[in-house]
Amino acid sequence: MKTIFLRVCLSLALSMVLCACPETTVPDGFGAAPVRLKPAEWEGTWSPVDEPEEKLSLKVLDAEQGVLELKEQGEAEPSETFTLTLRQSVDGKNQPQVCFAILKNAKNPAGGLHLLRVDGRGRSFLLWSINHQEVSAALRAGELKGKVTADKDGDHNQLAAEAANASALLAPRFWNWTNPSVMMRR
């Protein structure tokens, strides 16, 4: 795969299946509340800005619970289906500009955690991956709740679905800010 976004998806899927690289997972209820989705703003074909020939299909599965289906388009062999669940990063009535995105496949009930920001017009969004090493250090120091399982290939972090974790994870140190995936509607 050429794109960062697709690499993140595939690496997450492989890590879930093989448990062979650092990962940070969360349960479905992580975050303040579901982001309520408007299908017109999400459904359709999306491409990374830097690789417009790569195409992903997004479909709203549950608008009230913030659940999207994600599939790669144009593959000769059937592509794996992922769900992307959007959860508010802060509690409140207004939809957040930045929300948590939980990416998972059918083979693993725990999802990989990302940070997502939408443009508000349904034309683009940015997706950041989590800094696994910072999460591991914070879990070991007691700053976050959950568990770290050390492995020869890296730590496997499991965060608890607690409000304190969601709030703490908004600190800049937990995200790989310099390399976001930028997705545009096609």
C-alpha positions as CSV (number, residue, x, y, z in Angstrom):
1,M,0.0,0.0,0.0
2,K,1.3,3.4,-0.9
3,T,-0.6,5.6,1.6
4,I,-0.1,6.2,5.2
5,F,-3.8,5.7,6.0
6,L,-3.9,2.3,4.3
7,R,-0.6,1.3,5.9
8,V,-2.0,2.2,9.3
9,C,-5.1,0.1,8.6
10,L,-3.1,-2.8,7.3
11,S,-0.5,-2.7,10.0
12,L,-3.3,-2.6,12.6
13,A,-5.0,-5.6,11.1
14,L,-1.7,-7.5,10.9
15,S,-0.8,-6.6,14.5
16,M,-4.2,-7.8,15.7
17,V,-3.8,-11.1,13.9
18,L,-0.1,-11.6,14.5
19,C,0.5,-9.6,17.6
20,A,3.9,-8.8,16.3
21,C,4.4,-5.1,16.7
22,P,3.6,-2.3,19.3
23,E,0.0,-1.5,19.5
24,T,-2.5,0.4,21.6
25,T,-6.1,-0.8,21.8
26,V,-9.2,0.4,23.4
27,P,-12.7,-1.1,24.0
28,D,-15.7,0.2,22.1
29,G,-16.9,2.5,24.8
30,F,-13.7,4.6,24.9
31,G,-14.3,8.4,24.8
32,A,-17.0,10.6,26.1
33,A,-19.9,9.6,23.8
34,P,-20.6,8.5,20.2
35,V,-20.2,11.1,17.5
36,R,-23.5,11.3,15.7
37,L,-22.9,11.0,12.0
38,K,-24.7,12.5,9.0
39,P,-24.4,9.9,6.2
40,A,-24.2,12.7,3.5
41,E,-21.0,13.9,5.1
42,W,-19.3,10.5,5.3
43,E,-20.6,8.1,2.7
44,G,-18.8,7.8,-0.5
45,T,-15.3,7.4,-1.9
46,W,-12.3,9.0,-0.2
47,S,-8.6,9.2,-1.2
48,P,-5.5,10.2,0.6
49,V,-4.3,13.7,-0.7
50,D,-0.9,12.3,-1.5
51,E,-2.2,9.2,-3.4
52,P,-5.4,10.1,-5.2
53,E,-5.5,6.9,-7.1
54,E,-6.0,4.9,-3.9
55,K,-9.6,4.8,-3.0
56,L,-11.5,3.9,0.2
57,S,-15.3,3.4,0.5
58,L,-17.0,4.7,3.7
59,K,-20.5,3.8,4.6
60,V,-22.4,4.7,7.8
61,L,-23.5,1.5,9.6
62,D,-24.9,3.2,12.7
63,A,-25.3,7.0,12.6
64,E,-26.3,7.3,16.3
65,Q,-23.3,5.3,17.5
66,G,-20.8,6.8,15.1
67,V,-19.9,3.6,13.3
68,L,-18.6,3.6,9.7
69,E,-17.6,0.7,7.5
70,L,-14.3,1.1,5.7
71,K,-13.3,-0.9,2.6
72,E,-10.5,-0.4,0.0
73,Q,-11.8,-0.1,-3.6
74,G,-10.4,-1.5,-6.7
75,E,-8.5,-4.5,-5.3
76,A,-8.4,-7.6,-7.5
77,E,-8.8,-9.8,-4.4
78,P,-11.6,-9.0,-1.8
79,S,-10.4,-6.4,0.7
80,E,-10.9,-6.7,4.4
81,T,-13.7,-4.8,6.0
82,F,-12.9,-2.5,8.9
83,T,-15.1,-0.5,11.2
84,L,-14.2,3.0,12.2
85,T,-16.1,4.1,15.4
86,L,-16.0,7.8,16.1
87,R,-16.2,8.8,19.8
88,Q,-16.2,12.3,21.3
89,S,-12.9,13.3,22.9
90,V,-14.7,15.6,25.4
91,D,-18.1,15.6,26.9
92,G,-20.6,18.2,25.7
93,K,-23.5,19.0,23.4
94,N,-21.4,20.3,20.6
95,Q,-19.8,18.0,18.2
96,P,-16.0,18.0,18.8
97,Q,-13.6,19.2,16.2
98,V,-11.2,16.4,17.3
99,C,-12.6,13.0,18.1
100,F,-11.2,9.5,18.8
101,A,-11.4,7.0,16.0
102,I,-11.4,3.3,16.9
103,L,-10.3,1.2,13.9
104,K,-10.9,-2.6,14.1
105,N,-11.6,-5.6,12.0
106,A,-13.9,-8.5,12.6
107,K,-11.1,-10.7,13.9
108,N,-10.4,-8.7,17.1
109,P,-12.8,-7.1,19.5
110,A,-10.3,-4.4,20.6
111,G,-9.7,-1.5,18.3
112,G,-6.6,0.6,17.5
113,L,-6.9,4.2,18.7
114,H,-6.5,7.2,16.4
115,L,-7.3,10.9,16.6
116,L,-9.5,12.4,13.8
117,R,-10.4,15.9,12.9
118,V,-13.1,16.7,10.3
119,D,-13.3,19.9,8.3
120,G,-17.0,20.4,9.2
121,R,-18.1,20.5,5.5
122,G,-17.8,16.7,4.8
123,R,-15.0,17.2,2.3
124,S,-11.9,16.1,4.2
125,F,-10.5,14.8,7.5
126,L,-7.1,14.2,9.1
127,L,-6.2,11.1,11.0
128,W,-3.2,10.8,13.4
129,S,-1.8,7.6,14.8
130,I,-1.0,7.2,18.5
131,N,2.5,7.2,19.9
132,H,2.7,3.7,21.4
133,Q,5.9,4.3,23.4
134,E,4.4,7.4,25.2
135,V,1.3,5.4,26.0
136,S,3.4,2.5,27.4
137,A,5.4,4.9,29.6
138,A,2.2,6.6,30.9
139,L,0.6,3.3,31.7
140,R,3.7,2.1,33.6
141,A,3.9,5.4,35.5
142,G,0.2,5.2,36.5
143,E,-0.8,8.3,34.4
144,L,-3.2,6.2,32.3
145,K,-5.3,3.2,33.4
146,G,-5.0,-0.1,31.6
147,K,-2.2,-2.7,31.0
148,V,1.0,-3.1,29.1
149,T,2.0,-6.5,27.9
150,A,5.7,-6.6,27.0
151,D,6.6,-8.6,23.9
152,K,9.8,-9.1,22.0
153,D,8.4,-7.0,19.1
154,G,7.1,-4.2,21.3
155,D,4.6,-3.3,24.0
156,H,0.9,-4.1,23.6
157,N,-1.1,-1.5,25.4
158,Q,-4.7,-2.0,26.4
159,L,-6.4,1.2,27.7
160,A,-9.4,1.1,30.0
161,A,-12.5,2.9,28.9
162,E,-12.3,5.6,31.6
163,A,-13.0,9.3,31.3
164,A,-9.7,10.1,32.9
165,N,-7.9,8.2,30.1
166,A,-9.8,10.0,27.3
167,S,-9.0,13.3,28.9
168,A,-5.3,12.6,29.5
169,L,-4.9,11.3,25.9
170,L,-5.6,14.8,24.5
171,A,-2.1,15.8,25.6
172,P,0.1,16.4,22.5
173,R,2.8,13.9,23.5
174,F,0.5,10.9,22.8
175,W,0.1,11.6,19.1
176,N,2.3,11.5,16.0
177,W,1.4,15.0,14.9
178,T,4.0,15.4,12.1
179,N,2.6,12.6,9.9
180,P,-1.2,12.7,9.6
181,S,-3.2,11.0,6.9
182,V,-5.2,13.6,5.0
183,M,-8.3,12.2,3.3
184,M,-10.4,14.0,0.7
185,R,-13.8,13.1,-0.7
186,R,-13.7,12.0,-4.4
